[in-house]
Amino acid sequence: MKSHDTAVRVMLDAARDQGAETVWDRHAKQDPRCGFGETGLCCRHCSQGPCRINPFGEDPQKGVCGADADTMVARGLVRAIAAGCASHSGHAKHLAHALHKWAKGHSDHYPVKDEAKLKAVAGRMGISGEGMETRQLAGQLADLALKQFAEGEAPLAWAFNHLTAGRREALERLGAVPTGIENTIAEMLHRTHMGVDADPVNLLIGGIACAVADYAGSHMATDLSDILFGTPQPVASRANLGVMDAGKVNIALHGHNPVLSDLLVRAALEMEGEAGEAGAAGINLMGVCCTGNEILMRHGVPSLTHSISQELPIFTGALDAMVVDYQCVYPSLVAAASCAHTRVITTMGMAKISGAVHIEFTEENARESAQKIIREAIGAFKSRKGRAVSIPEISSEVTAGFSVEAIVGALSKLDPADPLKPLIDNIVGGNIQGVVLVAGCNNVKVPQDENFLGLAKELLARDVLVLATGCGAGAYARHGFLTPGAAEKYAGPGLKAVLSAVGEANGLGGPLPPVLHIGSCVDNSRAVDIAVAVANRLGVDTDKLPVAASAPEYKTEKAVSIGTYAVAFGLPVHLGVVPPVLGSQTVAGLLTAGVKELLGGWFIVEPDPLKAAEAIFGALQERRRGLGLASRPW
Amino acid sequence: MKSHDTAVRVMLDAARDQGAETVWDRHAKQDPRCGFGETGLCCRHCSQGPCRINPFGEDPQKGVCGADADTMVARGLVRAIAAGCASHSGHAKHLAHALHKWAKGHSDHYPVKDEAKLKAVAGRMGISGEGMETRQLAGQLADLALKQFAEGEAPLAWAFNHLTAGRREALERLGAVPTGIENTIAEMLHRTHMGVDADPVNLLIGGIACAVADYAGSHMATDLSDILFGTPQPVASRANLGVMDAGKVNIALHGHNPVLSDLLVRAALEMEGEAGEAGAAGINLMGVCCTGNEILMRHGVPSLTHSISQELPIFTGALDAMVVDYQCVYPSLVAAASCAHTRVITTMGMAKISGAVHIEFTEENARESAQKIIREAIGAFKSRKGRAVSIPEISSEVTAGFSVEAIVGALSKLDPADPLKPLIDNIVGGNIQGVVLVAGCNNVKVPQDENFLGLAKELLARDVLVLATGCGAGAYARHGFLTPGAAEKYAGPGLKAVLSAVGEANGLGGPLPPVLHIGSCVDNSRAVDIAVAVANRLGVDTDKLPVAASAPEYKTEKAVSIGTYAVAFGLPVHLGVVPPVLGSQTVAGLLTAGVKELLGGWFIVEPDPLKAAEAIFGALQERRRGLGLASRPW
């Protein structure tokens, strides 16, 4: 079984028939994997290597420099965290530049769309904004945002201002306090250079600090995206390959950053006429991965597919352009499109793919480039004439757009004076046993969506509310979990009652979806915000809440970083794919147990979704008991 | 043959007799190396891997994401450059903080020692300093230095202000212009995250920008070290294990940063009395690796040993403390000291080793910590009583301390009005055929010093002046190349005449050494300064000069970064160890040929020192012909 997604399975047959290679083929060719790499026992950090350590206790037991398994595994792990942090914060900085350029008059394309959010974020960051015009306030916030990347003297405000007081203290006690994003990243690279930090505990503490910096970048990305493009509100759309339309110019927007995709949404509206002249019934934008989440949440743009199935839309013959920004974009897209008319269009100077069409997109030339990109797709549409097209007619209804503001807004219909009260009351009363954020990627090592689906079914049935982001949210979107009907089908009685009550109060004509799509990967920050708000209301720290996180099919270094900040904030964090740490009992033990003493959170590594659900549910129950709340057996 | 250093060979026998493991043993146990890692065809940047590519053109040909050999090799290489840059710039920033803290009154321990250098550096960086007190000027320069780490709007000044106009243009044309150090590092991590930059050429251009940022950090480290601790002037000392003294408290200072070691030199002077009370004849400080170079250059502290032989002093039984800061410090030191009385003392919060004594050293507590460290060593000396001691009586004379200022000072004795003229005249006239900077580490894969010695002998005999830094300078120090006698022994007639003339003019009673020790690894910036000065005098760019660089036994990611900036500045750069790029003909071809078209420099990869010397000499002759100067056959 390669995927639980029927549309994907249909397209895998099509790919096979077309003689095309997919990620599953390349995965099969990579087996058997190198056991040293899989366990983290391989090091290439200097040219005396590559070194490896024999996990069976025989020679070699140490790298050439003397690094043992603990050092090697810890070094590899924290370098991954640094790369994840660099990715999220690069994304955030891109947004900060866009806002900054508008505020300073260097670009017209990125005006503030959500003034209320601008004021709210500025306020949280200590800028009063009293009497300021929007542009001035935006300029001050953008300046402050850009300063977060450099070393400062105080704890990194974009992280620390969004945590409980107890959490700030816990991180300070541990010595895991970043003072800037990019200096922390650079320090982790320095520390993992040959002959620098060789103490696994010290390295992991550094890694935790870097993950906290990652959270700052993620939170900033969420905040600035909302300010620039609007804070998401519930929106209906569809997801899966059936959202393609053979008669239209089909353009997939793939990657992560709305700086590109939100502009393309605007440009596409203006260019319907051009598409019509080319014989198309219009322009059909669709999203892939987190770029897809961004434009789904804000514009209702349908989601095409996610993560490991990103190559497959090409094999329908109907995809005119795959437009990408950065992160999680398989370079294989070019090969996949080599026998099709599909244009793979890269747009960022720092993220090119050999063989792709490159149309450079900057904040200054955004409109012009967006038009050029769409024109390229229209050109491809014209060249599609006469070619076979086969789109699987499979897609699911989706309700997305659950920002914190949207959730609070929905709850306020139950209690306008104290919107969090209904949520807290239901947690306390047991209708909601806990909240689990399910995030992260698909990973070709896992039958696509298997862990997402298995986990959610088990948790929902036990009255656990699920929040979802990233490709996890995508999986739930494609499988119909983001619908009122899913509440009926999957939610336990307590949860269903709550979802129905909120739905009714909001005039939805049915319950809320049992899985709330809260956004892209950077939007995991939204889940932390909810946890922090609830913790502050209850007067406890976040490590006391019946809240957990899971990345059941994780793949990227970004996910390692996200998981680490979630642990740092006191959450039990499930991983459904084993990270490369098994080579060190010390590191594995610290991550799965030792860190709990220090920060309250810990990693649960469990590939089986049923067992994972049981472990997560157990952790929630432990937390409930800690708060003196009634607990339930599995 | 493990080493060409007799003292090392003696100690290897001692280590064997003591049943101790050394880096050579661990090296042997690591063979055979993983061919995928050696060729750069292994990727662990996401958890769908580890992926590998079959270099023999059979499956697997692509990683799971579709990254091919070119992408994989380029990604690995630029991540290494980023790590090297992070290390040098972390070192630089540490110095900037020390200066800043003194300037702002937060620490008394780091006053400006060299006001002339402060003014010179400030001037080059655009600060006039007119009418400013030292502290104020130091504060302004430190502020400017710290700002270099963050993204700016202009090309990174600490790099660009030290290059020719032509070089700045060449880098701008290529798009390899960093605007800050740490943002460039972070960007390279982002770009090498799964699904971001997959174009090997684009990645390499990014890597070049990052290497230019590395140069900025290196230059800053040199400048600030000179300001804080004095600009080196020629100084006599000794090098090799024979510099230990059984009757004294033997303390080795190892790592890279004079922030620690320079303070220890001061503290040791004050604590001779305490050592005497413990029955010692005094305190004997010695240097290892680049920390050794820093205190050799400025204080004449003898060099104990370098790089791969760093464990061996412990087996003499006479080493009381190995005090380390960071970089190139083998964690194996702790195991090596486990049966000895030697204390391995780590000092930096970000660079610990499990099992070592940790005495935290900060700019604020510098004096107190330095005393504590020396007291720990004195304690170890006491516990040494009755233990067997065997120090090989092998050491060489050394003249080091050839900063740019020192070289110009020596040349000015020949031509006070125009000190560069004698150098240029001799290059033009052919007494000096060219200048080669020999830098970098030892690597256990090469019999220690073999390539350094072989290369220098061949080049010197052909009238090529050699500048040396880092462990390369250490190799020449231990083998007697940093002496007037070596000029007699190794230099060709033209070179000897020049060295003798300079020596005579300076009243040295003999020639200058034919290999000029210009400092530590960050001091490769001194060599660039000389090249830039000569280029500007000749009115050509640095890529036209008969100047080359070599890292014949390179080991670290820092060396990869240094080599890349040397190529970026137009130099032919020899590597005697094959970097992990052979898996991509595209990348290997770009580095060894393609880049020459763009920047003038290129990599020469040649493990055999004789062939390497021939290739380097050939490159110098090509440059001579380009300038219309007489050339010679090999």
Interface residues (C-beta under 8 A of the other chain):
Chain A: V23 R26 H27 K29 Q30 R33 C34 F36 G37 E38 C42 R44 H45 C46 S47 Q48 G49 P50 C51 R52 D59 P60 Q61 K62 G63 V64 C65 G66 A67 D68 D70 T71 G76 A82 A83 G84 C85 A86 S87 S89 G90 K93 L146 F149 A150 E151 G175 I181 E182 N183 I185 A186 E187 L189 H190 R191 T192 H193 M194 G195 V196 D197 A198 D199 P200 V201 N202 G206 Y326 Q327 C328 V329 Y330 P331 S332 L333 V334 A335 G349 M350 A351 K352 I353 S354 N443 V444 K445 Y554 K555 T556 E557 K558 A559 V560 V577 P579 P580
Chain B: V23 R26 H27 K29 Q30 R33 C34 F36 G37 E38 C42 R44 H45 C46 S47 Q48 G49 P50 C51 R52 D59 P60 Q61 K62 G63 V64 C65 G66 A67 D68 D70 T71 G76 A82 A83 G84 C85 A86 S87 S89 G90 K93 L146 F149 A150 E151 G175 I181 E182 N183 I185 A186 E187 M188 L189 H190 R191 T192 H193 M194 G195 V196 D197 A198 D199 P200 V201 N202 G206 Y326 Q327 C328 V329 Y330 P331 S332 L333 V334 A335 G349 M350 A351 K352 I353 S354 N443 V444 K445 Y554 K555 T556 E557 K558 A559 V560 V577 P579 P580
